[in-house]
Amino acid sequence: MLAIFYILAVIFCCLLLFLSAELLIGAINRIAKFFGLKEFVVAFFIMAAAASLPNLFVDVSAALRGMPELALGDIIGGNLFDLTIVIALAVFFSRNGIPAKGETIQNSAIFTIASAVLPLVLILDGKLSRVDGLILLSFFIFYINWLFSKKERFTKIYDDKEDLPPLKAFQLFISDLGKAIIGLIFLLVASNLIIEVINKLSLQFNFPMALIGILILGLGNSLPELYFAVTSSRRGESHLLFGDLMGAIIIPATLVLGIVGIISPFSVSNISIYAFARMAMIASALLFLMFIRSSQKISKKEAVVLLMVYILWLLAEVFKNYSA
């Protein structure tokens, strides 16, 4: 019964994170429309960055409390979920697959896969050092510099802006600014709650904290990406979908984990915990890149393949821990 209570508590905290992020994302999205920002900027820098805030708050809190392996598990689990379940469900809700045309999407896909795999390479020696953290941050800066190197990548305005009187539009802007602040406060509260619950769960049942991050926390923190991806897919906004999804993978794996590595370098006592997740991550990353680069779209058949990767990985993890 106690185990069920802790699991339900983790789910509740993840739900609170999701609701807080949704409030914040909605507010920031409308603020972006108010200022007339560009479509890819909204998707990558606004939506993806806001959706990555749960990762940032939870993972930095974990690092400050001496639990950085939870942050690593969260990011690995979240990226695996994004590359499989999120993409698959977005494709299933689309009419005929998701087109991935354009130089920005095609080249960003390479950066996305490199970002997802890079942390796995850096922990092969059993630790994430401050140098590794600097490498991750440098990769993030390099990608941002490349992204801004050509202004034509940002020519399409996010034109879902309502035609309102200036005073009314400004009043809504102030309201959304307040909602964004409230969302941030709830994110802080939820992130601290979830750290406390996960710490007690790990101590009570001697369950590896890294595995909790991979199986539970990573999934919970990916709910905003799932919501936005399905919504964008149904509206046929593939650039928004890929901008958000790629940003949601790149930002946690480089910027967030880089900050964690610098704040609290750590050693991985049992690298085998990540074995199945590492194999599934590499497989899904390569498949994702192959699907996008070959036909410049992700079809429903290809989505089924990505879905099967996640299901097989989940079964392997459950069987491994059940056998143990």
Sequence and secondary structure as in RCSB ss.txt:
>XXXX:A:sequence
MLAIFYILAVIFCCLLLFLSAELLIGAINRIAKFFGLKEFVVAFFIMAAAASLPNLFVDVSAALRGMPELALGDI
IGGNLFDLTIVIALAVFFSRNGIPAKGETIQNSAIFTIASAVLPLVLILDGKLSRVDGLILLSFFIFYINWLFSK
KERFTKIYDDKEDLPPLKAFQLFISDLGKAIIGLIFLLVASNLIIEVINKLSLQFNFPMALIGILILGLGNSLPE
LYFAVTSSRRGESHLLFGDLMGAIIIPATLVLGIVGIISPFSVSNISIYAFARMAMIASALLFLMFIRSSQKISK
KEAVVLLMVYILWLLAEVFKNYSA
>XXXX:A:secstr
 HHHHHHHHHHHHHHHHHHHHHHHHHHHHHHHHHHT BHHHIIIIIIIHHHTHHHHHHHHHHHHTT HHHHHHHH
HHHHHHIIIIIHHHHHHTSSS EE  SHHHHHHHHHHHHHHHHHHHHGGGSEE HHHHHHHHHHHHHHHHHHTT 
GGGG SB        HHHHHHHHHHHHHHHHHHHHHHHHHHHHHHHHHHHHHHHHT  HHHHIIIIIHHHHTHHH
HHHHHHHHHTT HHHHHHHHHHHHHIIIIIIHHHHHHHS EE S GGGGHHHHHHHHHHHHHHHHHHHHHSEE H
HHHHHHHHHHHHHHHHHHHHHHH 
